[in-house]
Amino acid sequence: MDIDNFSIGTDIEEVSRFEGKSPENDKAFLDKIFTQKEIDYSFKSQNSAQHLCVRFCAKEAVVKALSSLKIKDVFYSDIEILNQDDGTPFAVISKYPDLKIKISLSHCKNYANAVAFINK
């Protein structure tokens, strides 16, 4: 195993950062960070701030992991955090479809966090 081909990133945020956000009033902000699928998923829930926040954390964790792999040309909007049919979250990067990314997400009333593990 070549350790230089593996990387990990993590992030934690306060959910309050995303409270009160709405697709109607905060479209530019949301579109800068999230894909339409992520926005639709998050606002299906009564706790949309938690879902937005944890997806932001996941994107930040992925960016941090990519940075240590010397990949610096990825923006939040290039990373999509989705869920499999069984609810397991996964990440896709449009610019780097061959990267193997594992993520773990967690949130509660006040905080959200994410960990990303990347194998290139």
N, C-alpha and C positions, 0 to 999 in steps of 0.2 A: 504494500500500500504506500503510495506517494502522498505524504502529508501535505505537500504543496498544492495538491489538487482538491483539498477539502477546506471548507471555511464555515464559520458560525457567526451569527449576528443576533443581537437581542435588542429589544426596546420596551419601554414602559411609558405610558402616558396617562394623564388624568382624563377621565371620560368627560368632565365638564367642558373641556376644550371643544367638544362637538355638540354639546347640548344646545337646542334651539336652532340648529341648522336645518334648512329645508331646501328641497329642490327648486322651489319657487323663488325664495329670497336669497339663496346662496349658490346659485348655479355656477358662476365663474369659479368660486372657491372649490366646490365639489368636483367640477370637471377638470380642474388642474391636478387633482390628486387621484380621483377614482374613475373607474370605467362605468359605463351605464349599467352593466350587469351588477356591479358592486353597489351602486346607488339604489337600484331597484330592490336588491336583496335586503339592504340595510333598512330601507323605509317600509318594508313589509312588516317589520317588527315594531312593537310598541316601544322597544328600547333601541331605537335607531342610533342614538349617540354611542351606545356600547358597541354596536356592530361597526359603525364608521371608525370609531377609535381603535378597535382591535385590528381592523384592516389597515389602518394607517400604521400601527405598530408593526404589523407583518411586513409592510412595504419598507419601512425604515430598517427592520432587521435584515431583510434581503439586501438592501443597499449597503449596509455595513458589512455583510458577508461578502458581497461582490467586491467591495473596496479592497479587502485583503487579498483577493484574487487578481487585483490590478485591473478590474473591470469598472470603469468610471463613467461610461456613457449611457447609463440607464436612469430614467426618470420615473417618478411615482406612477405616472400614467402608462408606462411601459410594463408595469407589473400588475398582474390581475390576481386577486385572491378570491378563489371560488370554493365551492363545497361539492364533494362527491355526493351521490345519492344517499349514502349512509351518514352524511353530515361531516365527514372528514375533510378538513380544509386542505387546499393545495394552492400552489403558486405557479403562474405561467409568466414567462418573460418573452414578449413578442420578438425582441431582437436576438434572443439566445434560447431558441426552443429546445436545444439539446442539453442544456444544463439540468441536472437532477437536483431538485429542491424539495426538501422536507420542511414543513412548518408546524409549529404548535401554537395555538392561540388560547388565551384565557382572559376572562373579564368578569368583573363584579360591578357593584353599584358605582364605585368611585375610580377604579383603575382598570386598565387593560394592558396586557403584555403579550409579546410574541417572541418566538425563537425561530430562526431560520438556519438550516444546515444545507450547504451546497456542495455538490461533487461535480467537478467539471471533467 
